[in-house]
Amino acid sequence: MQNRLSAQRRRHLAAAVTAVLAITVGTGVAAGPVAVAAPVGATAGKAVASGAASPTSTEDVSTPFPADGKIAGAGATGFLSRSDSTDELRWTRYADGVSAAVAVPAGGGVDATGTDILVVGDAGAPHLMRSVTLLDMSVAVADRPAVVVSFDLGSLDATYVRAVGPDTVLAKRAGADGSEKLLLVTSVNDSVKERDVTGLPADARNLFAGPAAVGGEILVGYETGSDLVTGGRAVIDLETGAAVKTYGAPDSGYLQSQLSLSATHASWTQFTEDEGIVVVTVDRSTRAATRRVLGFVDEHLTGLVGNWLVFGVPSKLTDHGTFPNTRVRAVDLTAGQSAAPVELTAYGNSVQPAADGSLLIRGGTVEQGEGLYKVSSPGGGQLAVEKVATTGQPTKLAYLGSQVPAVIDFDRDRETELKWRMSRLNADVQLKLTHLRTGQTYTRELKLRREYPSRHTLDDITFGITWQGVLDDLSENGKSAFNGDYAWSFRAVPQNGIGPELKQAGSFRVVRTVKPHDYSDNGSPDLFARDHDGALWRFDSTYDSNTRKLTPTYQRAAVGSGWNTYDRIESVGNVAGTNTADVIARDKTGVLWLYQGTGTETKPLGTRTKIGSGWGAYHQLAGGSDLTGDGRADLVATDKAGDLWLYKGTGSATAPFAARKKVGGGWGGYNQLTAVGNLAGGPAGDLLARDTAGVLWLHLGKGDGTFAARTKVGSGWNGYTELIGFGDANKDGRTDLYAWGGPGRPSYYYAGTGNWSAPFAGRAQAELLMYASAAYQHAF
């Protein structure tokens, strides 16, 4: 049968197709006609092996491939890619990287052929196309691919199956009895000729074809029978139009079974309820069949390259799990059923065969990274793999840098973001921050997942933590991190098993100003308590903002014994010129001693130094507030006559206080005196004083060692044995108060407000000294 298309109709269809094709020319490459004989692989490198095919070259490949693309078609001079995010189709030439964006007509679609010919049709699914145009992508005419031929298959009462040449397509026509005839439709001298394909069963139906003709042949699938339906496969000789070999199959697998053909083998996939997806391969000369089970998978990749079966399960480089056969592998079909597969790429998201018998895989290898890999069989049963296009991205997990501050100032920031960047985030990360002086750490296990909300996954390549300046310990909140130098390190293990683990390390420094009651140099207040036996213990603290509780961060630490020789012990801030608060202790003979703070948690106080004698004359001692505005902590004392004396801090370890100066009288009515730092936002440090009736009074410092008229804080404070100016426990920038009820009694925490008229918020329970508190005599 012959049909002649009118010239007007052909011109109209060709114009409609070419109108939706646009060539995008790369920078520095001129547009115009090109003719490229074959992919250029000279810069790609090639690995050839009979038992271990793998790409090994590290030379650059310049032809680009879309980072989010899949391979959609293979040709001699270029390839077709499809964007996973935009669905854009793009033809790219191997020789110069020039690409053509192939826009699909409204309601239409594109089909690849394994050659430089693309088919543009009037339906989104190729098997529904009834009007098709064949384009030669190897030749550009007026900046557009050349239209070779158009077919109005609808006028032949046929639908498209596959293009098998530059001017020939396979089509099928349904008969009245439900059977289908397979046709070869060819354009000859502007005329359309058709001929029946012979050798297929008369009742064959559900005809479909493999993705590409190889060596002048193509594999088709079909089903036959009415009561007992079975499938079949046939190799069609395109020159003679006859089925030269047929094979049985359990069903047609119409549009589901993947058909592949090489010079030596034919293969197809089929589903069984017991095994899932099975790849059947047949030796074309002996008809010996082998089976490879892929299992119950949603998708699969298969192809033939000579006597090698290529197979795998499609996956993304950014997938989280590992699944069977996600590596794209190949097995030598001539080596027997027990032959071990060899890895071609670490993974693949798509494959496409070419008419020359090769196969293109979009995937990646650890050695050469992401891109397009060509698998071919150059002869002798060997297999060759070469990278022919690149995304420019690594396949193995790659480190892209950090956003970790060189210096973290926890006076300025209550928390800080530590960020790191990797090429992909489907990894399990073991993160560690290590304080170099003590070796203590902050560790976290981060299971990064981009697809789901995660406080550690910040964007496609960035992960991190919000660090609140804590280290690991036995408490829920952690203990405050020490000042000083830190090392950060992480070990990232790919969740999909692709590539080796990644290790990186760096450094930063934590700084704070000196804090009252901070004896371990970590910014959080410490509390000392002396037990009945005279042993001194140190407790570090943490504040839980949710429960408003002040709690110990970990088990108490022993300071030393023999402290029951003292009748008064006070924390006095930094009076000796170091970066740590100090302690004074008065023995029962009236001698005052200085214990300098060391800034270490294991030995927080150094060897004592004698300050002087005669201090037994004082009823109350209180230190830690800068009362004179010179940046140094001062000491005040009340004598038995009720006079208040100021000892200005000098910063000297041998003589920490200047000669005393009387700053007031009438202080004898107080049984508790507490230096609390700058409690109410005035010019200098302040004092709290409790009278014998249990009323607490605030004395605002003027900055010259004297105080303004007292302000009443409240009554009922005589239930506490000790009132301690604890520093800023909740890290809000205001000084706070710790109130100890004495042995066996509860303690409370009062957060500072910064308001002189109401300097404290409501009390909250403090767990410091709660346990075994009956054993303690004195706290400071």
C-alpha positions in Angstrom: 0.0 0.0 0.0 1.3 3.5 -0.8 0.1 6.9 0.5 1.3 10.3 -0.8 1.3 13.1 1.8 0.5 16.5 0.2 3.5 18.9 0.3 1.3 21.5 2.0 0.5 19.1 4.8 4.1 18.0 5.3 5.3 21.6 5.4 2.6 22.5 8.0 3.5 19.6 10.3 7.2 20.2 10.0 6.8 23.9 10.8 4.6 23.1 13.8 7.3 20.7 15.2 10.4 22.9 14.5 8.6 25.9 16.0 8.9 24.3 19.4 12.6 23.5 19.2 15.2 26.0 20.3 19.0 25.7 20.2 20.9 27.2 23.2 24.5 27.9 22.2 27.1 27.6 24.9 29.4 30.6 25.7 32.0 31.1 23.1 30.5 28.5 20.7 29.0 29.8 17.5 25.6 28.5 16.3 25.4 26.9 12.9 25.4 23.6 11.0 27.4 20.9 12.6 28.2 17.3 11.6 29.8 15.1 14.2 30.7 11.5 13.4 30.9 10.1 16.9 31.2 10.9 20.6 34.6 12.3 21.5 36.1 10.1 24.3 39.7 11.1 24.1 39.6 13.2 27.2 37.4 10.7 29.1 39.6 7.8 29.5 38.6 4.2 29.0 38.8 1.1 31.2 38.6 -2.3 29.4 38.5 -5.6 31.3 37.1 -9.0 31.0 36.2 -9.5 34.6 36.3 -6.0 36.3 35.0 -3.2 34.2 35.2 0.1 35.9 36.1 3.7 34.9 39.5 4.6 36.3 40.5 7.8 34.4 40.7 11.0 36.4 41.1 13.2 33.3 38.5 16.0 32.8 35.4 15.5 30.8 34.1 18.8 29.4 30.7 17.8 27.9 28.1 19.0 30.4 25.2 17.0 31.8 22.3 18.5 33.8 22.9 17.9 37.5 19.3 16.9 38.0 19.0 15.1 34.7 18.3 11.6 33.5 19.4 10.0 30.3 16.5 9.9 27.9 18.1 9.0 24.6 21.5 7.9 23.1 22.8 8.9 19.7 26.0 8.8 17.8 26.8 12.5 18.0 24.9 13.5 21.2 22.4 12.4 23.8 19.0 13.4 25.1 18.6 14.3 28.8 15.5 15.1 30.8 15.5 17.3 33.9 14.1 15.7 36.9 12.8 19.0 38.4 11.5 20.8 35.3 10.9 17.8 32.9 12.9 19.8 30.2 14.3 17.7 27.4 17.7 18.8 26.1 19.9 17.4 23.3 23.6 17.8 23.9 26.4 17.3 21.4 29.5 15.3 22.6 31.9 17.3 20.5 31.4 20.8 21.9 28.7 20.6 24.6 26.3 22.7 22.6 22.7 21.8 23.6 19.3 22.1 22.2 16.3 22.5 24.4 13.6 20.4 22.9 10.2 21.8 23.8 7.3 19.4 23.5 4.3 20.4 21.5 1.1 21.0 23.5 -0.4 17.5 24.1 2.6 15.9 22.4 5.7 13.9 23.3 9.1 12.9 22.3 10.6 9.4 21.7 14.3 8.5 21.5 15.5 5.9 19.0 19.1 5.0 20.1 20.4 7.2 17.2 20.6 10.9 16.4 16.9 10.7 15.3 14.3 12.0 17.7 10.6 11.4 17.2 8.1 14.2 18.0 4.5 13.1 18.1 1.0 14.2 18.8 0.6 12.3 22.1 2.5 12.3 25.4 2.9 8.5 25.4 4.6 7.2 22.3 2.3 4.2 21.9 -0.6 6.6 21.4 1.1 8.7 18.7 -0.7 8.8 15.3 1.3 11.7 13.8 5.0 11.8 14.1 8.0 13.8 12.8 11.5 12.5 12.7 14.3 15.0 13.5 18.0 14.6 12.8 19.7 16.1 15.8 23.2 15.7 14.2 22.5 18.4 11.6 21.4 22.0 12.5 19.6 23.9 9.8 18.9 27.6 10.6 19.6 26.9 14.2 17.1 24.1 14.3 17.5 20.3 13.9 16.7 19.0 10.4 13.3 17.6 9.8 13.8 14.3 8.0 10.3 13.0 7.5 6.8 13.2 8.9 4.2 10.4 9.0 0.5 10.8 9.3 0.0 7.3 10.7 -3.7 8.0 11.5 -4.4 8.1 7.8 -3.0 4.5 7.7 -5.3 3.6 10.6 -2.1 2.9 12.5 -0.3 4.0 15.7 3.4 4.5 16.3 5.6 1.7 17.8 9.2 2.8 17.3 11.4 4.6 14.8 13.9 2.1 13.3 15.7 4.3 10.8 16.0 7.9 9.6 13.0 7.5 7.4 11.3 4.4 8.8 9.0 3.6 11.7 7.4 0.5 13.1 3.6 1.0 13.4 0.8 -1.3 14.2 -2.8 -1.6 12.9 -5.6 -3.3 14.9 -7.7 -5.9 13.1 -11.4 -6.5 13.6 -10.7 -9.6 15.7 -8.4 -7.8 18.1 -5.2 -8.9 16.6 -2.6 -6.5 15.5 -0.4 -6.3 12.4 3.1 -4.9 12.7 4.0 -2.6 9.9 7.2 -1.1 8.5 6.3 2.4 7.3 8.9 4.2 5.1 9.2 7.4 3.3 10.5 7.0 -0.3 10.7 10.0 -2.6 8.1 11.9 -0.6 5.8 8.9 -0.7 4.8 6.6 2.2 5.2 2.9 1.7 4.1 0.2 4.2 4.7 -3.5 4.4 3.7 -6.1 6.9 6.2 -7.7 9.2 6.0 -11.4 8.6 6.7 -14.4 10.9 4.6 -13.3 13.9 1.6 -15.3 15.1 -1.6 -14.4 13.3 -3.4 -13.5 16.6 -0.5 -11.5 18.0 -1.6 -8.4 19.8 -0.3 -5.8 22.4 2.7 -5.4 20.2 5.5 -3.2 21.5 9.2 -2.9 20.7 12.6 -2.4 22.5 14.0 1.1 22.8 16.5 0.8 19.9 17.2 -1.2 16.8 20.7 -2.9 17.0 22.5 -4.1 13.9 19.4 -3.8 11.7 17.3 -5.8 14.1 14.8 -5.0 16.9 13.2 -7.1 19.6 9.4 -6.9 19.9 7.0 -8.3 22.5 3.4 -9.5 22.1 0.8 -11.9 23.4 -1.3 -14.6 21.7 -4.1 -16.9 22.5 -7.7 -16.5 23.8 -8.5 -19.1 26.4 -4.8 -19.6 27.4 -3.0 -16.3 27.0 0.8 -16.5 26.6 3.4 -14.0 25.6 6.2 -14.1 23.0 9.3 -12.2 21.9 10.5 -12.0 18.3 13.7 -10.6 16.7 12.7 -8.6 13.6 15.1 -8.3 10.7 14.3 -4.7 9.5 15.7 -5.3 6.0 13.5 -8.3 5.2 10.7 -7.3 7.5 10.5 -10.8 8.9 10.7 -12.3 12.4 13.9 -14.4 12.3 13.7 -15.8 15.9 10.9 -16.1 18.4 10.9 -17.0 22.1 8.2 -17.8 24.6 7.2 -15.6 27.5 4.6 -16.0 30.2 2.8 -12.8 29.2 3.2 -9.9 26.9 4.5 -7.5 29.5 3.0 -4.8 27.3 4.7 -1.5 28.0 6.1 -2.9 31.2 8.7 -5.5 30.2 12.1 -4.0 29.4 13.3 -5.5 26.0 17.0 -5.5 25.1 18.9 -6.9 22.1 22.6 -7.4 21.3 24.3 -9.3 18.5 24.6 -12.3 20.8 21.7 -12.2 23.2 18.1 -11.1 23.7 16.6 -10.2 27.1 13.4 -9.1 28.7 12.0 -8.6 32.2 9.0 -10.4 33.6 7.2 -10.4 37.0 6.5 -13.5 39.1 4.6 -13.6 42.3 7.3 -15.6 44.0 10.4 -13.8 42.9 9.3 -10.3 41.8 11.2 -8.9 38.7 13.2 -11.5 36.8 15.5 -10.7 33.9 15.5 -13.5 31.2 18.3 -13.6 28.8 18.6 -16.0 25.8 21.7 -16.9 23.8 20.6 -16.2 20.2 22.8 -19.0 18.8 22.1 -21.8 21.3 18.7 -20.5 22.7 20.0 -21.3 26.2 18.2 -19.1 28.7 19.4 -17.7 32.1 17.4 -15.9 34.8 18.6 -13.2 37.2 16.2 -12.2 40.0 16.0 -8.5 40.8 13.4 -9.0 43.5 10.4 -7.0 44.5 11.4 -3.6 43.3 9.3 -0.7 42.1 11.6 0.1 39.2 14.6 -1.6 37.5 17.3 -0.9 35.0 18.4 -3.5 32.4 20.3 -3.5 29.1 22.6 -5.7 26.9 26.1 -4.8 25.8 27.4 -7.6 23.7 27.4 -10.7 25.9 27.0 -8.7 29.1 23.8 -8.1 31.0 23.7 -4.7 32.7 21.2 -4.5 35.6 20.3 -2.5 38.7 17.6 -0.6 40.5 17.4 3.1 39.8 18.2 5.4 42.8 19.3 8.9 43.5 22.7 9.9 44.9 20.8 11.6 47.7 18.7 8.6 48.7 19.0 7.6 52.3 18.7 3.9 52.3 20.6 1.1 50.7 18.6 -1.3 48.5 19.5 -4.4 46.5 21.2 -3.8 43.2 21.3 0.0 43.5 24.8 -0.3 42.1 24.7 -0.7 38.3 26.4 -3.9 37.6 27.2 -6.2 34.6 27.5 -10.0 34.4 29.1 -12.0 31.6 26.4 -14.2 30.2 29.0 -16.6 28.7 30.6 -17.3 32.0 27.8 -19.4 33.5 25.0 -18.8 36.0 27.5 -18.5 38.9 29.5 -15.6 37.3 30.1 -12.8 39.7 28.8 -9.4 38.6 31.2 -6.4 38.3 30.3 -2.9 39.2 30.0 -0.3 36.5 28.7 2.7 38.5 28.1 3.2 42.2 24.5 3.9 41.3 22.3 4.9 38.3 19.0 6.7 37.8 18.5 5.8 34.2 20.0 3.9 31.2 19.5 4.2 27.5 20.8 1.9 24.7 22.3 3.1 21.5 22.1 1.5 18.1 25.8 0.8 18.0 25.2 -1.7 20.9 26.5 0.5 23.7 24.6 1.6 26.7 24.5 5.0 28.5 24.2 5.2 32.3 23.4 8.4 34.2 25.1 7.8 37.5 28.4 8.2 39.2 31.6 6.6 40.4 33.7 7.4 43.4 36.7 7.9 41.2 35.3 10.1 38.5 32.2 11.7 40.0 28.8 12.4 38.5 27.9 12.3 34.9 27.1 10.1 31.9 29.0 6.8 31.4 29.1 4.9 28.2 29.4 1.1 28.4 30.5 -0.7 25.3 32.0 -4.1 24.2 34.9 -3.4 21.9 35.5 -7.1 21.2 36.8 -10.3 22.7 34.0 -10.4 25.2 35.5 -7.5 27.1 33.6 -4.5 28.6 34.7 -0.9 28.4 33.4 2.0 30.5 34.1 5.7 29.8 32.8 8.9 31.2 31.4 11.0 28.3 29.7 13.9 30.1 29.9 15.4 33.5 27.7 17.3 36.0 30.9 18.7 37.6 29.8 17.2 40.9 31.4 14.5 43.1 29.8 11.1 43.7 31.7 10.5 47.0 30.8 12.7 49.9 32.8 15.9 49.6 33.5 18.6 52.2 32.6 22.1 51.0 33.6 24.2 54.0 32.3 25.4 57.4 30.7 28.4 59.0 32.1 28.1 62.5 33.1 31.4 64.1 36.8 31.6 65.0 35.8 33.1 68.3 32.5 32.5 70.2 31.7 35.1 72.8 29.1 33.7 75.1 28.8 37.1 76.9 27.4 38.5 73.6 25.5 35.5 72.4 23.5 33.0 74.5 23.8 30.5 71.6 25.6 30.2 68.3 25.1 28.3 65.1 27.8 26.0 63.9 27.4 25.0 60.3 29.2 22.7 57.8 28.6 22.1 54.1 28.9 18.8 52.2 28.0 17.8 48.7 25.0 15.9 49.9 23.3 15.4 53.2 22.2 11.7 53.2 24.8 10.9 55.9 25.0 9.9 59.5 27.3 12.4 61.2 29.2 11.9 64.4 30.0 15.4 65.6 32.4 16.2 68.4 33.5 19.5 70.0 36.5 19.0 72.3 37.9 21.4 74.9 41.6 21.0 74.3 42.8 21.7 77.9 40.5 19.3 79.6 39.6 16.9 76.8 36.0 17.1 77.7 33.5 16.9 74.8 30.2 17.7 73.3 29.1 14.9 71.0 26.0 14.5 68.9 24.8 11.8 66.4 23.1 13.6 63.5 21.0 11.6 61.1 20.6 14.0 58.3 17.5 13.9 56.1 16.7 16.6 53.6 13.2 15.3 52.7 11.9 15.6 56.2 12.0 18.5 58.7 15.2 18.4 60.7 16.7 21.0 63.0 20.1 19.9 61.8 19.5 20.0 58.1 19.5 23.6 57.0 19.4 23.4 53.2 20.5 21.0 50.5 24.2 21.1 51.4 24.3 22.6 54.9 23.9 20.9 58.3 24.6 22.2 61.7 23.7 22.7 65.3 22.6 25.5 67.6 25.2 25.3 70.4 24.3 26.8 73.7 27.7 26.5 75.1 27.4 23.2 76.9 29.4 20.0 77.3 28.2 16.4 77.9 27.7 15.3 81.4 25.2 13.3 83.6 22.5 15.9 83.6 19.9 16.4 81.0 21.0 19.9 80.1 24.7 19.5 80.0 27.3 21.6 81.8 28.5 24.9 80.7 31.4 24.8 78.2 34.8 25.9 79.4 36.5 29.0 78.0 39.5 28.4 75.8 40.5 26.5 72.6 38.4 23.9 71.1 38.7 21.4 68.2 35.6 20.4 66.2 35.5 17.2 64.2 33.0 15.1 62.4 32.8 11.8 60.7 30.1 11.5 58.1 29.0 8.0 56.8 26.9 8.0 53.6 23.5 6.4 54.4 23.3 4.9 50.9 26.7 3.3 51.2 28.1 5.2 48.2 31.6 6.2 48.7 33.9 6.3 51.8 33.2 8.1 55.0 34.3 11.7 55.3 36.3 13.1 58.1 37.0 16.8 58.8 38.3 18.9 61.7 38.8 22.5 62.6 39.1 24.8 65.6 37.5 27.7 67.4 37.8 29.5 70.7 35.3 30.3 73.5 35.6 33.5 75.5 33.7 35.2 78.4 34.6 37.8 80.9 35.3 36.7 84.4 32.1 35.7 86.2 31.5 35.8 90.0 31.3 32.4 91.5 32.8 30.8 88.3 35.7 28.6 89.5 35.9 26.2 86.6 36.2 28.9 83.8 33.0 27.9 82.1 30.7 30.9 82.6 28.3 29.1 84.9 28.2 29.8 88.7 29.7 27.3 91.1 28.7 26.7 94.7 30.9 25.5 97.5 29.6 23.6 100.5 31.5 22.4 103.6 30.4 19.2 105.3 30.5 18.2 108.9 33.9 16.6 108.5 35.4 19.8 107.1 35.6 18.6 103.5 34.9 21.2 100.9 32.9 20.3 97.8 32.2 22.2 94.5 29.0 22.0 92.5 28.7 23.4 89.0 25.2 24.6 88.0 22.9 24.8 85.1 19.6 26.5 84.6 16.6 24.9 82.9 14.6 27.7 81.3 11.6 25.4 80.9 11.3 24.4 84.5 13.1 27.5 85.9 15.1 25.2 88.0 18.7 25.7 89.1 20.3 22.2 89.1 23.8 20.7 89.5 25.3 19.7 86.1 27.0 16.6 87.3 28.3 14.8 90.4 29.9 17.0 93.1 33.7 17.4 93.0 35.9 17.2 96.1 38.0 20.4 96.7 39.9 19.3 99.9 39.7 18.6 103.6 40.5 20.6 106.7 38.2 23.5 106.0 36.5 23.3 109.4 39.4 25.4 110.8 37.7 28.4 109.3 34.7 30.2 110.9 34.0 32.3 107.8 34.5 31.5 104.1 33.5 33.9 101.3 33.6 34.0 97.5 35.0 37.4 96.8 35.3 37.6 93.0 38.6 38.2 91.2 40.7 40.1 93.7 44.1 38.7 92.9 44.4 39.7 89.2 43.7 36.4 87.5 40.8 35.5 85.3 39.0 33.5 88.0 37.1 34.4 91.1 38.9 33.9 94.5 38.0 32.7 98.0 38.9 34.2 101.4 38.7 32.2 104.6 39.1 33.5 108.2 40.4 31.0 110.7 39.4 31.0 114.3 42.4 33.1 115.4 41.3 35.9 113.2 43.8 35.4 110.4 42.4 35.9 106.9 43.7 33.7 104.0 43.4 34.1 100.2 42.7 31.1 98.0 43.2 32.0 94.4 40.9 30.5 91.8 42.7 28.3 89.2 40.0 28.0 86.6 40.2 24.2 86.6 37.3 22.0 87.8 39.6 19.3 89.3 41.5 21.8 91.5 39.5 25.0 91.6 41.5 26.6 94.4 45.3 27.1 94.7 47.5 27.1 97.8 46.4 29.6 100.4 48.2 32.9 101.0 48.1 34.9 104.3 46.4 38.3 103.9 46.7 39.4 107.5 45.5 39.0 111.1 43.0 40.9 113.3 40.0 40.0 111.1 38.2 38.4 114.0 36.9 41.9 114.9 34.4 41.7 112.1 30.9 40.4 112.4 30.1 40.2 108.7 32.3 39.9 105.5 31.0 40.3 102.0 32.9 40.4 98.7 32.5 40.1 95.0 30.9 43.5 94.1 32.9 46.3 92.4 31.9 49.1 94.7 34.3 51.7 93.4 33.9 51.4 89.7 37.5 50.5 88.9 36.7 47.0 87.5 38.0 45.1 90.6 36.0 43.3 93.2 36.0 44.9 96.7 35.4 43.6 100.2 33.2 45.1 102.9 33.1 44.2 106.6 30.9 45.2 109.5 32.4 45.4 113.0 30.7 44.8 116.3 30.0 48.5 116.6 28.0 48.4 113.5 30.4 50.4 111.3 30.9 49.4 107.6 34.4 49.3 106.3 35.5 49.1 102.6 38.6 47.2 101.5 39.3 48.2 98.0 40.5 45.4 95.7 44.1 45.9 94.4 44.5 43.0 92.0 47.6 41.8 93.8 47.8 38.2 95.0 50.2 39.2 97.9 48.2 42.2 99.1 44.7 41.9 97.5 43.1 44.7 99.6 44.1 48.3 100.2 43.8 49.8 103.7 40.3 49.9 105.0 38.1 53.0 104.8 35.0 53.6 106.8 32.0 54.2 104.6 29.1 54.1 107.1 27.6 53.3 110.5 24.4 51.6 111.7 25.0 48.3 110.0 25.0 46.3 113.3 21.3 45.5 112.9 22.0 43.1 110.0 22.8 39.4 110.4 23.4 38.7 106.8 25.4 40.8 104.3 25.7 39.8 100.6 27.6 41.4 97.8 25.5 40.7 94.7 27.3 42.7 92.0 25.4 45.3 90.0 21.9 44.0 90.8 19.8 47.0 89.8 21.6 48.6 86.9 23.2 51.4 88.8 26.8 52.8 88.5 28.4 50.2 90.7 27.9 47.0 92.7 25.2 46.7 95.3 24.7 45.0 98.7 21.9 43.1 100.2 21.4 43.1 103.9 19.0 41.1 106.1 18.0 42.4 109.5 17.2 40.4 112.5 13.4 40.6 111.8 14.0 38.8 108.4 13.5 41.9 106.3 15.8 42.1 103.2 17.1 45.5 102.2 18.9 46.6 99.0 21.7 49.1 99.2 22.5 50.6 95.8 26.1 51.4 95.3 27.0 54.9 94.2 30.3 54.0 92.6 32.6 55.6 95.2 32.3 52.9 97.9 29.2 54.4 99.5 25.6 53.6 99.2 22.2 55.2 98.6 19.4 55.0 101.1 18.3 51.5 101.6 15.2 50.0 99.8 13.1 47.3 101.2 13.1 44.1 99.1 10.7 42.1 101.3 10.2 40.2 104.5 10.3 36.6 105.5 13.9 36.1 104.5 15.1 34.8 107.9 14.2 31.2 106.8 17.5 31.1 104.9 20.9 30.2 106.4 22.9 31.7 103.5 22.1 34.3 100.9 24.7 34.1 98.1 25.2 36.5 95.2 25.4 33.8 92.7 26.2 35.7 89.5 24.2 35.3 86.3 22.9 31.7 86.5 20.2 31.9 83.8 22.5 33.9 81.4 20.1 36.8 80.9 22.7 39.4 81.7 21.4 40.1 85.2 22.9 39.0 88.5 20.8 36.4 90.5 20.5 35.2 94.1 20.8 31.7 95.7 19.1 31.2 99.0 20.1 28.1 101.1 17.7 27.0 103.7 20.4 25.2 105.7 21.1 21.6 106.5 18.3 19.3 105.4 16.1 22.2 104.1 15.2 23.2 100.6 17.0 26.0 98.6 15.7 28.5 96.2 16.8 30.5 93.2 15.8 34.1 92.6 16.4 35.5 89.1 17.4 39.1 89.0 15.1 41.6 87.2 17.4 44.6 86.8 14.6 46.7 88.6 15.8 48.4 91.8 12.3 48.5 93.2 11.6 44.8 92.6 15.1 43.3 92.1 14.0 39.6 92.1 11.5 37.5 90.3 9.5 34.9 92.2 11.5 32.2 93.8 12.1 28.8 92.0 13.3 25.6 93.5 17.0 24.9 93.3 18.2 21.4 93.3 21.7 22.4 94.3 22.5 20.9 97.7 19.1 19.2 97.7 20.6 15.7 98.1 22.4 14.9 101.3 22.1 18.5 102.2 21.9 17.6 105.9 25.6 16.8 105.7 26.6 20.4 104.9 27.3 23.1 107.4 28.1 26.1 105.3 27.6 27.2 101.7 29.2 30.1 99.8 
